[in-house]
Every structure is written in C-alpha cells, then in structure tokens.
Amino acid sequence: MRAPNGTTAPRLSVVVPSRGPAARLRATLACLAGPSPGTPPFEVVVVDDNDGGDAGDQLIAVTGGMSGLLPLRVVRGPLRGRAAARNAGAAAALAPRLVFLDDDVLVGPGFLAAHAAAAEPDAFTHGRLRELPTAARFLAAVEKAAPTEVRRARAGLEPAAPAASERRQPHRRLVANALERAVEAMAGGSLPDVAPWLGFIGANTALDKAAWEHTGGFDEEFGLTWGCEDLEFGFRLHAAGLRRTLAPDALGVHLSHARPGRWEQHHRNLTHFSAGHPHPSVRALEALLGPDGTPEAYVRAVLAEEAAPARDAAR
C-alpha cells in the first residue's frame, strides 16, 4: 500500500492542531524530525486553525521549512475550536493508528516507537506528560537554532537527570500536573481507580482511527472554549469498550504557558461535560482540574459523589 506521494503508507498519523504563534510548533516538529530507530512509517498532519494573519504566515513558514525533514502535510482547520481541529486532522490521516500531539509538546527519539509498541485495537494509549515551567527560557534559547540543536536541548530535559544536577540547573526541571499524577497513580494502583476512563489527554494520546470513527470523534459542541473536550472523548471511548493503557516511554514535555481565563473556561466546559455525562467521576472533576486540585482530593470527591444517593435514601 502506498501513500499519495508514492512513499510507503504510514502506520502512524501524528495529528498536531495548531493555532497562534508558531515558535512552539517549530520546536515540536524539530523533535519529530530527528532519528527514531524502530519507528514504523509515519506522517505528521498539522491542522492550521489560524484565521490567516501573521500566525497563519508563521505556520506556513515553519511547516515549509520542515517539509524536507518530515513526512508532513498541512490541512486547513475549521476554526471552531480544538475538538473540531482534532477531528479535521483525524479525518485527513492516512494511517490506521492516530497519535494526537499538541503543538507545544517536545518529544524524544523513542516517542513514536513507544506508541507503536503500545498500540492495541481495544485500547487508547496515553503517553506520559511533564510540564516545563521554564518554557519561555527554553524557547528563547532555541528560537533560531537548527533542528538538531533543538533536539539536543530537548534531550537535556529528561526527568531521569540526577536530583543534584536538577538542583544546579533548575531551568531543566520537569513536573507532573495534577491530572497526570492522577492518571499515573490510578493506572499504577497507588490510588483507587475511580475513573478508569480518565487518560485521554489530547496533548499525547493514541488510538486506532477506526475507534475514533466508531465513537464519532471529539464533541465539537465544546466550541472555542478551552478544556475537557479530550477527557469527554475518553469517557465515551471507555463506554464503548476501550481500555486505558499507558506508554511511559512515549514522554512528552509540555512547554507550559499562561492561558488567560483558563479556570473560567475549564469550569464552563466541565459544566457541559457533566450535563452530558452525569457520572460521579465526571461531576467530581473540579476537585482535580480546579486551581487547587489534587489526585487525592479527586478520589475523595468521587467516593463522596458515589455515596450520596445511598446516604440520601437512608434519610
């Protein structure tokens, strides 16, 4: 089987929705362009969700500069939010396995091989995510660097670095946010798995394209408001029979950045999520995703939600 350009058809399609300034996208693509032993044929589908302007011009320049280094295609996004952009990329993908990757996530040379090795038709696979609080410093350092230099800088962020070294170089420190800690703890058994559906995090998660098609894709009713469209999709995937699995070696480093109105948008989307799926593990998500959320608080909140009907009936 051959792709339209005559190359071997890809086994993985990396779907990267992008909107806004393209400096982070350039770093993400530079990481994907590196040598990757053991990686099956793949393609990168960048979804341009910019409404023209300077950001659109930047994306064209960045993807044009990377096109000789990667099996890369650009498709137009529908300008209706992240759910719609991801759906557009998935629809255009040629491979049987989709890897959703945000345009501000840096990956290592074994990233795609790890996702390929973990692929199962009845499961969606979440790759580890870590936050880089000093992302602005990282981006400034690699702004004009060649792709090889970007990858070298990314390699210096590995969380396996000795603790003493991290103390000497705090700008390389990676941290796990509350959502990531919850997913890893529940999957690993150190916390009760009160939400076995939780783990489809659009920044770094894979599934078969057939499963995306069968479940109807991401809910585009989330619109332009940020947050939860990926988690809601994971809830439906689990309800359709897919298991959550983790690929620890498919590590992605998120270039952390401020998002104005983040918590307000998250709250609105949580309300939409809960209205469609009034399950205790959904209704309790504020205890995890809110500004002071923790995995432990989330587990307690889910258990309290589950106990509420029996408690009310006993009154």
N, C-alpha and C positions, 0 to 999 in steps of 0.2 A: 504493500500500500504506500502511495506517495502523496505528499502534501502538494498543494497547487504550485509551489515554486520548484518542484522536482526533487526536493530533498526527502529523506525518509520521514514518514508520518510520525509526529510526536506521540509519545506515550503520556507525557505530562504537559498540560497547558497552565502556565502561571498567569493568573489574571490579576492585573495591577490597575485598579481605578485611580485616577489622578485628577486633582483639581487644585489650582493655586500655584504659587511659585515652584519652580521645578528643581531647585537645588537638592532637595531630599530625594526626588525621583532619580536624579543623576547618580547619587550615591548608591541607591538601591540597585539600579541597573548595572553599575560598575561592579558591584559584588556578584551579581548573577552572571556576569561576563567572564568570570575567572575560570581557571581549570577546575574541573569537577570529576575526578576519577570515579567510575562506577555509575555515573548518572546516565539514565536512558535518554533517548532523543526527546527533546522538549522544545516548546516555543514559549515566548513571552507575549501576552496580549495586553497592551497598555490601553486603557479606556480613557480617552481625552474628554473629561467632563467640564472643560472650560468653555465659557461663552466667548471665545475669541480673545481679543485683547492681548496685553503683554504676557499674561500667564500662558495663553494658548501658543503664543510665539515661542516662549521659553520651552514648552513641551516639544514643539516641533523641532527646535534646535537640539535639544537633549536627545530625543529619540533618533533624530537623523545622525547625530554623532556616534550613537551606539549601534546603529543598524548593521555595521560591518563586523561587530564583535559578538552579536547575539542573533538568534533566530527570532526576530522581533517584528510584530505588527502593531499598528495603531488603529483603533476603531473609535468612531465618534460615540460619545455618551449622550444620553437623552436629557441631561440637565435636570433630572428630577430627584437627585439625592443618591446616597451611597448604595441603597438597595437596588435601584434601577441601574446604576452604573455597573455593579457587580453582575447583574442579570445580563446586561448587554455584552459584557466580556465573556461570560459563560456561554451565551448563545453563539458567539463567534468562534469559540475554542474548537480546535480540531482533535484534541486528544481525548481518550476515554476517562482520564483522571484529571480533575481540576485542583489546582493549588491556588487558594486566594491569599494574596500578599498585598499589604498596604504599601503605598509609595514612599513611606518613611521608615521602612524596616530593612536593616542590614543583615545579610546572611553570609554564612561561611561556605567553604568549598564542598562540604558534605551535605549541604542542606537538601538539595533535590534528591540525592541518593537516599537519604534517610526517609524522606516522604515516600519515595518509590518502594523502599523496602517495607514500610509500614502499611502499604495500601491493602485494604480488604474491601470487597464489594458491599459488605453489610455493615460498614463502619465509616464514620468520619474521623479524621485524624488531626489532632491539634499538635502543632509544634510548639516547643517552649518559647516564651516571650520574656524578655527582660527590658527594663527601661534604662535609658541613658540620660540621667538628669543634666549632664553637661553637653547635651547635643549641640547647642549653639556653638560651643567652642570647637567641637569636632567638625561641624560643617564649615566653620571659618578656616580651619586648618587644611581642609581638602577642597576648598572652593575651586581652585584652578589646578588641582592635582590630576595626574593621569590615572586611569582606572586601576592600574597596578598599585599605585600609591594609596588609592582609596582602600583597596583590599588589604594592603599592609596595615593601614591604620585600623581597619575593622578587626583584623586578627589580634591587635593589641587590647581589644575589649573583652576577650574571652573571660568568663566568670571563674575559670579554673586557676586564674593567676593567684599566687600565694598571697595570703592575707597581708603579710608585711609589705609586699610590693604594692598592694592596693592602697595601704595607708600612705606610702610615699607618693603615690600617683592617684589621688582621689578622683581626678577627672576621668579615669578609666573605670570607675566603679559602676556596676550594673545592679539593679534592684528589681525585685518581683512586685508587681502591684497586687492589690487585694484580690482581684478576680483571678489572676494567675496563681496566687498562693492557694486559693480555694479549690481550683480545678486540680492542681497537683496533689493537694492534701486529700481530697476526696477520692481521686483515682488511685492514690498510693495507700489509702487505708488509715492515714493518721487522723482523719476526721470522718464522721459518718457521711456516707454518700447520699445526702438528702436530695440531690439534684443530678441524677445520672445523665441527664440531657445537657448539663452545663459544660461547655467546652468548645462550641463552635464560635471561635473568635476570629472575625474576618481578617485580622491582620496576619494570620498564619495558620490556616487550616485547609485540609484537603478532603475531597470526596469524589466518588465516581460521578461523571456527568449524567449518567442515567438516573442516579438518585436525585440530583438537582432537578432534572426534568420531571421525575415522578412526583416530587413534593411541591412543584410549582414555583421553585426558586424563592428568592427573597421577597418579603412583603413590601411592595412599593408604596403602600399606604403610609409608611413612616415618613415619606417625603423628604424634605430638605433638612428636617430636624435631626440632630446628631445623636447616635447611640441606640443600641439594643436590637437593631434590625438583624444583626448576625446571631445574637443569642436566641431571638424568636425563631429563626430558621432552624437552629439546633434543636429547639423544643419540638418542632414539627418533624424533624428528621428522626428523633428518638421515638416519637409517637408512631412513626411509620416503620419502626423496627430496626433502625440503625443504632449501633453501639458507639460510644465514645471511646477512642483509643488515643494514646499519647505517643509522640515521637520525640523523645528528649534530645536526640542528636540533630533534629531539624530546628536549631536555635535561631531565633530572630531577635535582633536588637532594635528596639523602637527608639527613634530619635524624638525623645519627649519634647513637647512644646505646649505652651499655654493655649487654651481654647476659650475665648470669651463666651460667657453664658453656658459653659459646659454643664453645670449641675442643673440649671433650669431646663435645658434641652433634654438631659437624661431623664429628669422627672416626668416631662411630658411624654416621652417615648415609653417610659415604664408604665405610665397610665394606659397607653394604647396597648402595650403588651399584655398587661393584666386583664384588660377588658376582653381581649380575645382568648386568653388562656387563664382563667381564674383559679389557678392551681396554687397550693400553699408555697411551693418553691419559687413561683413567679411573684406572688404578692409580697414575699419577704425580701425581694432583691434590693430594696432600698438599704437594707442593713448591710449589704455587701458593696453596692455600687455608689452609695452616697459618699459625701466628703469624708466622713469618719468611719466608713465601713470596714469590717474585718471579716475573715472567714469564720471565726468563732461566733461573732455576733449573728452572722447569716444562718449558721446551723441552729442556733438558739431560736431565731425568729421563725425559721421553717417549722421546727418542732412545736413551737407555740401556736403557729397557724394550724398545724395538723391536729393539735389537741383541742382547739377552740370549739369545734362542733360538738364533741363529746362532753366538754365542760358545759356548754350552753344547754345541751339536752338534759343534763343532770340537775339543772336548776329548777 
